Amino acid sequence: MLEKELMIKGDSSDYELLKKWCETAPVYNSKDRFYSCEIGVREGLGSKIIMDVFKERLKGLPYMHFGIDPYGDRVYQHCDNQPNLTWKGFPKGVAPTYPDEMYEQMVKDFENYPMFNIIKMTDTEFMNENSHLEYFNFVHFDGPHMTKDVITEAVWFANRSVKGTRFVFDDYPKYDMELINKVLEKYGFSVLEPGRNKICLERTQ
């Protein structure tokens, strides 16, 4: 299994699809550099897959990966239907939190990844403080799974995308992905491929 090979645990599935979508993504859709991003890093499996693929494909093009996660055992509503869901080891409706110890271990695990810009803040804090960033080439949305939060993130990054930018949404059956697809159509995105748990969209216009 991919998770065991990388020695870092993931909390989702379709990681083989994430890897494939990185391997086939347009990499020269920018002239001077390539930016990837993951919202919701946790222990870092998604970010590791993304970075491992692109650092090999870019061949000298300046590359930076942003990993955004506040940690600190933040309590918030994870998804629209949370009261009816159960996470392993937790009472019904109670979602897990991610402690600072997880962040500290993740930083150690990735000390040999100089392209990894680890940002310990919420998605909202990141977007508020980084309006100057011009564009991203690949984004993995794996943070809050409330429809309204995912739409907010998707629009912010869509306004900072270029032709060929790919968006991957994790756990998309848990929110209104049909609505998000319709919103992103206005920015030139269309569905490239759906998986069981992840879906990939690409900006084609």
JONOR-V603334 format. One line per field, one symbol per residue. phi: phi as a letter, one per 20 degrees, with the letter a starting at -180 (. if undefined). psi: psi as a letter, one per 20 degrees, with the letter a starting at -180 (. if undefined). A space follows every 10 residues. Layout:
phi->???
psi->???
This chain:
phi->.ffffemcfd dbbmfffgff fffdffddeb edacddbcen eleofgffgf fffffeeflo fgccdeddaf lmlfdbffbg dggddcegnc fgndefdcff fffffffffd fedfeeeede bfgfffffec fffebcdbcd ecdgdfgfff fgfffgfffc ccgogdddde lffeceffff gfffgfdneb feaedfcccd dcedc
psi->qhghhijpqq kbakhhgggg hghjqpilkq hirpprqpom hcijgghggg ghghhhhhli ppppppooph bklpprohrg kghjqpqpjq qpioqqrorh hggghggghk ijniionpom rrgggghhik iipgqqhppo okcqkpghgh gggggghhil rrpipppppq khiiamhggg ggghhijjqq pgpqahiqqp qqoi.
